[in-house]
Amino acid sequence: MGFPLPRRDGRPGGRAGLGVRLVADEGGLGPALSSTTDALELLSQGIARSGLRPGDEAAIAIDVAASQLSLGSGRYVLRNQGEQLSTEQLVELIDGWRRTYPIVSVEDRSPRTTWDGWAHATRRLEGACNLGDDLPRD
């Protein structure tokens, strides 16, 4: 099953020809891709194929959901890529994505209670909209 890639000019955009799978705990469906980079590349191609200017007329917002990736003690696992990263490495990875793809917003880039991670990410990801909707209230 593929999914449509609409174009700005109304012409059919074709289909990527990718299967879908559950990709979020809320029941979200997404294409069966092997890495986050593949997803960002596919989104960027869709923006380009639509005729919109990447980062200007269309951009990408990501929800890292770092709490879901956390192994504790400042370690994170990217299961689909078989990697374990430190807080600094995760932030560097996100920053690399942001510099390569038209990402304008990064949500939950550090676990709920890892304040040092939030501070580091805020400094490193300056210029992106940094959101944290999973932060504790106390």
DSSP file (Angstrom, degrees, kcal/mol; ACC not computed):
  #  RESIDUE AA STRUCTURE BP1 BP2  ACC     N-H-->O    O-->H-N    N-H-->O    O-->H-N    TCO  KAPPA ALPHA  PHI   PSI    X-CA   Y-CA   Z-CA
    1    1 A M              0   0    0      0, 0.0     2,-0.2     0, 0.0    14,-0.0   0.000 360.0 360.0 360.0 124.7    0.0    0.0    0.0
    2    2 A G        -     0   0    0     15,-0.2    18,-0.1    14,-0.1    13,-0.1  -0.449 360.0-130.8 -97.6 176.4    1.5    3.4   -1.0
    3    3 A F        -     0   0    0     -2,-0.2    13,-1.2    16,-0.1    14,-0.2  -0.980  26.8-103.7-130.6 146.7    0.5    6.8    0.2
    4    4 A P  B     -A   15   0A   0      0, 0.0    11,-0.2     0, 0.0     0, 0.0  -0.337  18.0-157.0 -71.3 146.0   -0.2    9.9   -2.0
    5    5 A L        -     0   0    0      9,-1.6    10,-0.0    -2,-0.1    -2,-0.0  -0.829  22.2-153.7-117.5  88.4    2.3   12.7   -2.4
    6    6 A P        -     0   0    0      0, 0.0     2,-0.3     0, 0.0     5,-0.1  -0.237   4.2-138.7 -66.6 152.4    0.1   15.7   -3.4
    7    7 A R    >   -     0   0    0      4,-0.8     3,-1.3     1,-0.1    43,-0.2  -0.797  15.3-125.3-109.6 153.1    1.6   18.5   -5.4
    8    8 A R  T 3  S+     0   0    0     42,-3.2    43,-0.1    -2,-0.3    -1,-0.1   0.846 110.4  56.6 -63.4 -35.2    1.0   22.2   -4.9
    9    9 A D  T 3  S-     0   0    0     41,-0.4    -1,-0.3     2,-0.1    42,-0.1   0.423 116.3-112.2 -82.0   3.1   -0.1   22.6   -8.5
   10   10 A G  S <  S+     0   0    0     -3,-1.3    -2,-0.1     1,-0.3     3,-0.1   0.285  74.4 131.2  88.4 -11.4   -2.8   20.0   -8.1
   11   11 A R  S    S-     0   0    0      1,-0.1    -4,-0.8    -5,-0.1    -1,-0.3  -0.425  72.1 -88.3 -71.8 151.5   -1.2   17.4  -10.4
   12   12 A P        -     0   0    0      0, 0.0    -1,-0.1     0, 0.0     3,-0.1  -0.333  32.8-157.1 -59.4 138.9   -1.0   13.9   -9.1
   13   13 A G        -     0   0    0      1,-0.3     2,-0.1    -3,-0.1    -2,-0.1   0.499  32.5-128.5 -97.3  -4.7    2.2   13.4   -7.1
   14   14 A G        -     0   0    0      2,-0.0    -9,-1.6     3,-0.0     2,-0.4  -0.378  27.8 -75.5  87.8-171.3    2.4    9.6   -7.5
   15   15 A R  B     -A    4   0A   0    -11,-0.2   -13,-0.0    -2,-0.1     0, 0.0  -0.973  17.2-141.1-131.4 145.1    2.9    7.1   -4.7
   16   16 A A        -     0   0    0    -13,-1.2    -1,-0.1    -2,-0.4   -14,-0.1   0.689  35.1-135.8 -78.4 -17.6    6.0    6.2   -2.7
   17   17 A G        +     0   0    0      1,-0.2     2,-0.3   -14,-0.2   -15,-0.2   0.794  52.0 144.8  70.8  28.3    5.0    2.5   -2.8
   18   18 A L        -     0   0    0    -15,-0.1    -1,-0.2     1,-0.0    -2,-0.1  -0.779  47.8-124.6-103.0 143.7    5.8    1.9    0.9
   19   19 A G        -     0   0    0     -2,-0.3    13,-3.0    13,-0.2     2,-0.3  -0.344  27.7-130.6 -73.1 164.9    4.0   -0.3    3.3
   20   20 A V  E     +B   31   0B   0     11,-0.3     2,-0.3    -2,-0.1    -1,-0.0  -0.826  25.8 172.4-118.6 159.5    2.7    1.1    6.5
   21   21 A R  E     -B   30   0B   0      9,-2.5     9,-2.2    -2,-0.3     2,-0.3  -0.960  45.0 -79.7-153.2 165.4    2.9    0.0   10.2
   22   22 A L  E     +B   29   0B   0     -2,-0.3     7,-0.2     7,-0.2     3,-0.1  -0.571  46.7 169.5 -69.3 131.1    2.1    1.3   13.6
   23   23 A V        +     0   0    0      5,-2.8     2,-0.3    -2,-0.3     6,-0.2   0.388  52.9  47.0-126.9   1.2    4.7    3.8   14.6
   24   24 A A  S >  S-     0   0    0      4,-0.8     3,-1.7     1,-0.1    -1,-0.1  -0.980  75.6-119.8-144.9 155.6    3.4    5.5   17.8
   25   25 A D  T 3  S+     0   0    0     -2,-0.3    -1,-0.1     1,-0.3    -3,-0.0   0.648 111.6  63.9 -71.2 -12.0    1.8    4.5   21.1
   26   26 A E  T 3  S-     0   0    0      2,-0.0    -1,-0.3     0, 0.0    -4,-0.0   0.360 125.3 -97.6 -89.4   5.8   -1.3    6.6   20.1
   27   27 A G    <   +     0   0    0     -3,-1.7    -2,-0.1     1,-0.2     2,-0.1   0.661  65.8 164.7  91.0  17.1   -2.0    4.3   17.2
   28   28 A G        -     0   0    0     -4,-0.1    -5,-2.8    -6,-0.1    -4,-0.8  -0.407  26.9-142.3 -69.8 142.9   -0.4    6.4   14.5
   29   29 A L  E     +B   22   0B   0     -7,-0.2    -7,-0.2    -6,-0.2    -1,-0.0  -0.814  27.1 162.3-102.6 145.9    0.4    4.8   11.1
   30   30 A G  E     -B   21   0B   0     -9,-2.2    -9,-2.5    -2,-0.3    -6,-0.0  -0.968  44.1 -75.0-153.1 167.0    3.5    5.6    9.1
   31   31 A P  E     -B   20   0B   0      0, 0.0     2,-1.3     0, 0.0   -11,-0.3  -0.339  50.7-107.5 -65.7 147.7    5.5    4.2    6.3
   32   32 A A        +     0   0    0    -13,-3.0     2,-0.3     2,-0.0   -13,-0.2  -0.643  57.4 162.3 -78.6  95.8    7.7    1.2    7.1
   33   33 A L        -     0   0    0     -2,-1.3     3,-0.1   -15,-0.1    -3,-0.0  -0.792  43.1-135.2-116.3 159.0   11.2    2.9    7.0
   34   34 A S  S    S+     0   0    0     -2,-0.3     2,-0.3     1,-0.1     3,-0.1   0.640  80.7  11.2 -90.5 -14.1   14.5    1.7    8.4
   35   35 A S     >  -     0   0    0      1,-0.1     4,-1.5    46,-0.0    -1,-0.1  -0.985  69.4-111.0-156.8 163.8   15.6    4.9   10.0
   36   36 A T  H  > S+     0   0    0     -2,-0.3     4,-2.7     1,-0.2     5,-0.2   0.870 117.9  58.6 -64.4 -37.5   14.7    8.4   11.0
   37   37 A T  H  > S+     0   0    0      1,-0.2     4,-2.5     2,-0.2    -1,-0.2   0.899 102.9  52.5 -60.4 -40.3   17.0    9.7    8.3
   38   38 A D  H  > S+     0   0    0      2,-0.2     4,-2.4     1,-0.2    -1,-0.2   0.904 110.2  49.0 -60.8 -40.4   14.9    7.8    5.7
   39   39 A A  H  X S+     0   0    0     -4,-1.5     4,-2.5     2,-0.2    -2,-0.2   0.927 111.9  47.4 -64.8 -45.0   11.8    9.4    7.1
   40   40 A L  H  X S+     0   0    0     -4,-2.7     4,-2.4     1,-0.2    -2,-0.2   0.880 112.1  50.7 -64.5 -37.6   13.3   12.9    6.9
   41   41 A E  H  X S+     0   0    0     -4,-2.5     4,-2.5    -5,-0.2    -1,-0.2   0.918 110.5  49.1 -64.6 -43.7   14.5   12.3    3.4
   42   42 A L  H  X S+     0   0    0     -4,-2.4     4,-2.3     2,-0.2    -2,-0.2   0.915 112.0  48.4 -63.1 -43.7   11.1   11.1    2.3
   43   43 A L  H  X S+     0   0    0     -4,-2.5     4,-2.4     2,-0.2    -1,-0.2   0.919 111.6  49.9 -61.7 -43.6    9.4   14.2    3.8
   44   44 A S  H  X S+     0   0    0     -4,-2.4     4,-2.5     1,-0.2    -2,-0.2   0.897 110.4  50.0 -63.4 -40.4   11.9   16.4    2.2
   45   45 A Q  H  X S+     0   0    0     -4,-2.5     4,-2.9     2,-0.2    -1,-0.2   0.903 109.5  51.9 -64.1 -40.1   11.3   14.8   -1.2
   46   46 A G  H  X S+     0   0    0     -4,-2.3     4,-1.5     2,-0.2    -2,-0.2   0.904 109.6  49.0 -62.4 -41.4    7.6   15.2   -0.7
   47   47 A I  H  X>S+     0   0    0     -4,-2.4     5,-1.3     2,-0.2     4,-0.6   0.942 113.7  46.3 -62.2 -46.8    8.0   18.9    0.0
   48   48 A A  H ><5S+     0   0    0     -4,-2.5     3,-1.2     1,-0.2    -2,-0.2   0.916 112.0  50.5 -62.8 -43.4   10.2   19.3   -3.1
   49   49 A R  H 3<5S+     0   0    0     -4,-2.9    -1,-0.2     1,-0.3    -2,-0.2   0.770 102.7  61.6 -67.1 -24.8    7.8   17.3   -5.3
   50   50 A S  H 3<5S-     0   0    0     -4,-1.5   -42,-3.2    -3,-0.2   -41,-0.4   0.667 113.4-117.3 -75.4 -14.4    4.9   19.4   -4.1
   51   51 A G  T <<5S+     0   0    0     -3,-1.2     2,-0.2    -4,-0.6    -3,-0.2   0.482  71.8 131.6  90.5   3.0    6.6   22.5   -5.6
   52   52 A L      < -     0   0    0     -5,-1.3    -1,-0.3     1,-0.1    -2,-0.1  -0.585  65.0-110.0 -87.9 152.7    6.9   24.2   -2.2
   53   53 A R    >>> -     0   0    0     -2,-0.2     4,-2.3    -3,-0.1     3,-1.7  -0.730  37.3-119.2 -83.1 117.5   10.1   25.8   -1.0
   54   54 A P  B 345S+c   58   0C   0      0, 0.0     5,-0.2     0, 0.0    -1,-0.1  -0.318  94.5   8.4 -59.1 131.6   11.6   23.7    1.9
   55   55 A G  T 345S+     0   0    0      3,-3.4     4,-0.2    47,-0.3    -2,-0.0   0.243 131.5  55.6  83.8 -13.6   11.9   25.6    5.1
   56   56 A D  T <45S+     0   0    0     -3,-1.7    -1,-0.1     2,-0.4     3,-0.1   0.762 122.8  12.7-112.4 -60.2   10.0   28.5    3.7
   57   57 A E  T  <5S+     0   0    0     -4,-2.3     2,-0.3     1,-0.3    -5,-0.0   0.679 138.8  19.7 -93.9 -20.8    6.6   27.4    2.5
   58   58 A A  B   <S+c   54   0C   0     -5,-1.5    -3,-3.4     2,-0.0    -2,-0.4  -0.988  70.0 169.6-148.5 141.1    6.7   23.9    4.1
   59   59 A A        -     0   0    0     -2,-0.3     2,-0.4    -5,-0.2    44,-0.2  -0.870  29.0-108.9-144.9 175.4    8.8   22.6    6.9
   60   60 A I  E     -d  103   0D   0     42,-3.1    44,-2.5    -2,-0.3    45,-1.1  -0.910  18.2-167.1-115.3 136.5    9.2   19.6    9.2
   61   61 A A  E     -d  105   0D   0     -2,-0.4     2,-0.4    42,-0.2    45,-0.2  -0.986  14.2-163.1-117.5 133.2    8.4   19.4   12.9
   62   62 A I  E     -d  106   0D   0     43,-2.6    45,-2.9    -2,-0.4     2,-0.6  -0.911  17.5-153.0-120.1 146.5    9.6   16.3   14.8
   63   63 A D  E     -d  107   0D   0     -2,-0.4    45,-0.2    43,-0.2    43,-0.1  -0.933  10.4-173.0-113.2 103.1    8.7   14.8   18.2
   64   64 A V        -     0   0    0     43,-2.3    44,-0.2    -2,-0.6    -1,-0.1   0.824  14.5-156.5 -67.0 -32.2   11.8   13.0   19.4
   65   65 A A    >>  +     0   0    0     42,-0.7     3,-1.8     1,-0.1     4,-0.7   0.933  18.1 178.3  52.2  50.0    9.9   11.5   22.4
   66   66 A A  H >> S+     0   0    0     42,-2.5     4,-1.3     1,-0.3     3,-0.6   0.775  71.4  65.6 -57.3 -29.5   13.2   11.1   24.2
   67   67 A S  H 34 S+     0   0    0     43,-0.3    -1,-0.3     1,-0.2     3,-0.1   0.851 101.1  51.0 -61.2 -31.9   11.5    9.7   27.3
   68   68 A Q  H <4 S+     0   0    0     -3,-1.8    -1,-0.2     1,-0.2    -2,-0.2   0.717 113.2  45.2 -76.0 -21.3   10.5    6.7   25.1
   69   69 A L  H << S+     0   0    0     -4,-0.7     8,-2.4    -3,-0.6    -2,-0.2   0.592  88.8 115.1 -93.8 -13.6   14.1    6.3   24.0
   70   70 A S  E  <  -F   76   0E   0     -4,-1.3     6,-0.3     6,-0.2     3,-0.1  -0.346  38.4-179.1 -71.5 133.8   15.7    6.7   27.4
   71   71 A L  E     -     0   0E   0      4,-3.3     5,-0.2     1,-0.3    -1,-0.1   0.374  55.9-108.4 -99.1  -2.1   17.6    3.8   29.1
   72   72 A G  E >  S+F   75   0E   0      3,-0.7     3,-1.3     1,-0.0    -1,-0.3  -0.127  95.8  66.1  90.3 165.4   18.2    6.0   32.1
   73   73 A S  T 3  S-     0   0    0      1,-0.3     3,-0.1    -3,-0.1    -1,-0.0   0.810 130.6 -59.2  54.2  35.5   21.6    7.5   33.2
   74   74 A G  T 3  S+     0   0    0      1,-0.2    13,-0.9    12,-0.1     2,-0.4   0.746 105.8 126.7  71.0  23.4   21.7    9.8   30.1
   75   75 A R  E <   -FG  72  86E   0     -3,-1.3    -4,-3.3    11,-0.2    -3,-0.7  -0.916  36.7-170.2-116.5 143.3   21.6    6.9   27.6
   76   76 A Y  E     -FG  70  85E   0      9,-2.7     9,-2.8    -2,-0.4     2,-0.5  -0.950  10.7-145.4-131.6 148.6   19.2    6.5   24.7
   77   77 A V  E     - G   0  84E   0     -8,-2.4     2,-0.8    -2,-0.3     7,-0.2  -0.964   6.3-161.3-119.4 131.6   18.5    3.7   22.3
   78   78 A L  E >>> - G   0  83E   0      5,-2.9     5,-1.6    -2,-0.5     3,-1.4  -0.849  17.7-172.8-103.1  90.7   17.5    4.0   18.7
   79   79 A R  G >45S+     0   0    0     -2,-0.8     3,-0.6     1,-0.3    -1,-0.2   0.867  77.5  53.9 -58.5 -43.3   16.0    0.5   18.3
   80   80 A N  G 345S+     0   0    0      1,-0.2    -1,-0.3    -3,-0.1    -2,-0.0   0.688 118.6  37.2 -69.7 -14.2   15.4    0.6   14.6
   81   81 A Q  G <45S-     0   0    0     -3,-1.4    -1,-0.2     2,-0.2    -2,-0.2   0.437 104.7-126.1-112.8  -3.3   19.1    1.5   14.0
   82   82 A G  T <<5 +     0   0    0     -4,-1.1     2,-0.3    -3,-0.6    -3,-0.2   0.816  63.3 134.9  65.1  32.2   20.6   -0.6   16.8
   83   83 A E  E   < -G   78   0E   0     -5,-1.6    -5,-2.9     2,-0.0     2,-0.4  -0.861  44.4-156.3-116.4 148.4   22.4    2.4   18.4
   84   84 A Q  E     -G   77   0E   0     -2,-0.3     2,-0.3    -7,-0.2    -7,-0.2  -0.985  21.7-173.7-117.0 134.9   22.9    3.6   21.9
   85   85 A L  E     -G   76   0E   0     -9,-2.8    -9,-2.7    -2,-0.4     2,-0.1  -0.909  22.0-126.7-128.7 152.5   23.7    7.3   22.4
   86   86 A S  E  >  -G   75   0E   0     -2,-0.3     4,-2.5   -11,-0.2     5,-0.2  -0.395  42.6 -98.6 -81.4 171.1   24.6    9.7   25.2
   87   87 A T  H  > S+     0   0    0    -13,-0.9     4,-2.4     1,-0.2     5,-0.2   0.930 126.9  49.0 -56.1 -46.2   22.5   12.9   25.8
   88   88 A E  H  > S+     0   0    0      1,-0.2     4,-2.4     2,-0.2    -1,-0.2   0.894 110.9  49.4 -63.4 -40.6   25.2   14.9   23.9
   89   89 A Q  H  > S+     0   0    0      2,-0.2     4,-2.4     1,-0.2    -1,-0.2   0.888 110.1  51.0 -66.7 -38.5   25.2   12.4   21.0
   90   90 A L  H  X S+     0   0    0     -4,-2.5     4,-2.5     2,-0.2    -2,-0.2   0.933 111.5  47.4 -63.2 -45.6   21.4   12.5   20.7
   91   91 A V  H  X S+     0   0    0     -4,-2.4     4,-2.6     1,-0.2    -2,-0.2   0.901 111.7  50.7 -62.9 -40.8   21.4   16.3   20.6
   92   92 A E  H  X S+     0   0    0     -4,-2.4     4,-2.3     2,-0.2    -1,-0.2   0.898 109.6  51.0 -63.3 -40.2   24.2   16.3   18.0
   93   93 A L  H  X S+     0   0    0     -4,-2.4     4,-2.2     2,-0.2    -2,-0.2   0.940 111.7  46.6 -61.3 -47.8   22.2   13.8   15.9
   94   94 A I  H  X S+     0   0    0     -4,-2.5     4,-2.6     1,-0.2    -2,-0.2   0.909 111.6  51.8 -60.8 -42.8   19.1   16.0   16.1
   95   95 A D  H  X S+     0   0    0     -4,-2.6     4,-1.9     1,-0.2    -1,-0.2   0.882 107.9  52.3 -63.3 -38.0   21.2   19.1   15.2
   96   96 A G  H  X S+     0   0    0     -4,-2.3     4,-1.4     2,-0.2    -1,-0.2   0.910 109.8  48.6 -63.1 -42.0   22.6   17.3   12.2
   97   97 A W  H  X S+     0   0    0     -4,-2.2     4,-3.1     1,-0.2     3,-0.4   0.930 110.6  51.9 -60.4 -44.5   19.1   16.5   11.0
   98   98 A R  H  < S+     0   0    0     -4,-2.6     5,-0.4     1,-0.2    -1,-0.2   0.838 110.6  47.2 -64.1 -33.4   18.1   20.1   11.6
   99   99 A R  H  < S+     0   0    0     -4,-1.9    -1,-0.2    -5,-0.2    -2,-0.2   0.739 119.3  40.1 -79.2 -22.7   21.0   21.3    9.5
  100  100 A T  H  < S+     0   0    0     -4,-1.4    -2,-0.2    -3,-0.4    -3,-0.2   0.804 118.8  39.2 -94.1 -34.7   20.3   18.8    6.7
  101  101 A Y  S  < S-     0   0    0     -4,-3.1     2,-2.6    -5,-0.2   -60,-0.1  -0.778  93.8 -98.1-118.9 159.3   16.5   18.9    6.5
  102  102 A P        +     0   0    0      0, 0.0   -42,-3.1     0, 0.0     2,-0.5  -0.308  61.3 157.4 -77.2  61.8   14.0   21.8    6.8
  103  103 A I  E     +d   60   0D   0     -2,-2.6   -42,-0.2    -5,-0.4     3,-0.1  -0.763  13.0 165.2 -89.2 125.4   13.2   21.1   10.5
  104  104 A V  E     +     0   0D   0    -44,-2.5    25,-3.1    -2,-0.5     2,-0.4   0.535  62.2  43.9-114.6 -12.8   11.8   24.1   12.3
  105  105 A S  E     -de  61 129D   0    -45,-1.1   -43,-2.6    23,-0.2     2,-0.5  -0.997  55.2-171.9-141.3 134.1   10.5   22.5   15.5
  106  106 A V  E     -de  62 130D   0     23,-3.0    25,-2.3    -2,-0.4     2,-0.4  -0.981  12.4-164.7-127.5 118.2   11.9   19.9   17.9
  107  107 A E  E     -de  63 131D   0    -45,-2.9   -43,-2.3    -2,-0.5   -42,-0.7  -0.831  64.0  -4.7-106.9 141.3    9.6   18.5   20.6
  108  108 A D        +     0   0    0     23,-2.1   -42,-2.5    -2,-0.4    -1,-0.2   0.902  67.4 163.4  48.5  58.1   10.7   16.4   23.6
  109  109 A R        +     0   0    0     22,-0.4    -1,-0.1    -3,-0.3   -15,-0.1   0.425  65.7  34.9 -85.8   1.2   14.3   16.2   22.8
  110  110 A S  S    S-     0   0    0    -20,-0.0   -43,-0.3   -19,-0.0   -44,-0.1  -0.983  98.4 -89.2-148.5 150.0   15.2   15.2   26.3
  111  111 A P    >   -     0   0    0      0, 0.0     3,-1.2     0, 0.0     7,-0.1  -0.101  47.8 -97.5 -59.6 162.5   13.4   13.1   29.0
  112  112 A R  T 3  S+     0   0    0      1,-0.3    -4,-0.0    22,-0.1     6,-0.0   0.780 118.0  28.7 -51.7 -37.6   11.0   14.8   31.4
  113  113 A T  T 3  S+     0   0    0     22,-0.1     2,-1.5     1,-0.1    -1,-0.3   0.296  86.8 104.2-114.8   9.7   13.4   15.2   34.3
  114  114 A T    <>  +     0   0    0     -3,-1.2     4,-1.9     1,-0.2     3,-0.3  -0.620  39.9 169.2 -93.2  79.0   16.8   15.4   32.6
  115  115 A W  H  > S+     0   0    0     -2,-1.5     4,-2.4     1,-0.2    -1,-0.2   0.840  73.3  55.6 -64.9 -35.2   17.3   19.2   33.1
  116  116 A D  H  > S+     0   0    0      1,-0.2     4,-2.5     2,-0.2    -1,-0.2   0.898 107.8  50.9 -62.4 -38.8   20.9   19.2   32.0
  117  117 A G  H  > S+     0   0    0     -3,-0.3     4,-2.6     2,-0.2    -2,-0.2   0.893 109.4  50.1 -64.0 -40.6   19.9   17.5   28.8
  118  118 A W  H  X S+     0   0    0     -4,-1.9     4,-2.5     2,-0.2    -2,-0.2   0.921 111.5  48.4 -63.4 -43.9   17.2   20.2   28.2
  119  119 A A  H  X S+     0   0    0     -4,-2.4     4,-2.0     2,-0.2    -2,-0.2   0.933 113.2  47.0 -63.1 -46.0   19.7   23.0   28.8
  120  120 A H  H  X S+     0   0    0     -4,-2.5     4,-2.6     1,-0.2     5,-0.2   0.932 114.2  47.4 -61.2 -46.1   22.3   21.5   26.5
  121  121 A A  H  X S+     0   0    0     -4,-2.6     4,-2.9     1,-0.2    -1,-0.2   0.885 108.8  54.4 -64.6 -39.0   19.7   20.9   23.8
  122  122 A T  H  < S+     0   0    0     -4,-2.5    -1,-0.2    -5,-0.2    -2,-0.2   0.912 113.0  42.8 -62.4 -42.1   18.3   24.4   24.1
  123  123 A R  H >< S+     0   0    0     -4,-2.0     3,-1.0    -5,-0.2    -2,-0.2   0.938 119.1  43.1 -67.0 -46.5   21.8   25.9   23.6
  124  124 A R  H 3< S+     0   0    0     -4,-2.6    -2,-0.2     1,-0.2    -3,-0.2   0.839 115.1  47.7 -71.6 -34.5   22.7   23.5   20.7
  125  125 A L  T >< S+     0   0    0     -4,-2.9     3,-2.1    -5,-0.2    -1,-0.2   0.005  78.3 155.7 -99.0  28.4   19.4   23.7   18.9
  126  126 A E  T <   +     0   0    0     -3,-1.0     3,-0.1     1,-0.3    -3,-0.1  -0.266  61.8  34.9 -55.4 137.6   19.1   27.5   19.0
  127  127 A G  T 3  S+     0   0    0      1,-0.4     2,-0.3     3,-0.0    -1,-0.3   0.130  97.9  96.7 100.7 -19.7   17.0   28.8   16.2
  128  128 A A  S <  S-     0   0    0     -3,-2.1     2,-0.7    -6,-0.1    -1,-0.4  -0.734  87.2-105.6 -96.4 152.1   14.5   25.9   16.2
  129  129 A C  E     -e  105   0D   0    -25,-3.1   -23,-3.0    -2,-0.3     2,-0.7  -0.694  39.5-157.4 -73.7 114.9   11.3   26.0   18.1
  130  130 A N  E     -e  106   0D   0     -2,-0.7     2,-0.3   -25,-0.2   -23,-0.2  -0.873  12.8-174.7-104.0 114.2   12.0   23.8   21.1
  131  131 A L  E     -e  107   0D   0    -25,-2.3   -23,-2.1    -2,-0.7   -22,-0.4  -0.782  17.9-177.9-110.6 150.9    8.9   22.3   22.7
  132  132 A G    >   +     0   0    0     -2,-0.3     3,-0.9   -25,-0.2   -25,-0.1  -0.594  15.8 158.2-145.0  79.7    8.5   20.2   25.9
  133  133 A D  T 3  S+     0   0    0      1,-0.2    -1,-0.1    -2,-0.1   -26,-0.0   0.561  73.7  60.6 -82.5  -6.0    4.9   19.2   26.5
  134  134 A D  T 3  S+     0   0    0      2,-0.0    -1,-0.2   -23,-0.0   -22,-0.1   0.239  74.4 127.4-102.4  13.5    5.9   16.2   28.7
  135  135 A L    <   -     0   0    0     -3,-0.9   -22,-0.1     1,-0.1   -23,-0.1  -0.411  65.6-108.0 -72.2 145.6    7.7   18.3   31.4
  136  136 A P        -     0   0    0      0, 0.0    -1,-0.1     0, 0.0    -2,-0.0  -0.379  18.0-135.6 -69.9 152.8    6.6   17.8   35.0
  137  137 A R              0   0    0      1,-0.2    -2,-0.1    -2,-0.1     0, 0.0   0.678 360.0 360.0 -84.0 -18.3    4.7   20.6   36.6
  138  138 A D              0   0    0      0, 0.0    -1,-0.2     0, 0.0    -3,-0.0   0.482 360.0 360.0 -90.5 360.0    6.5   20.7   39.9
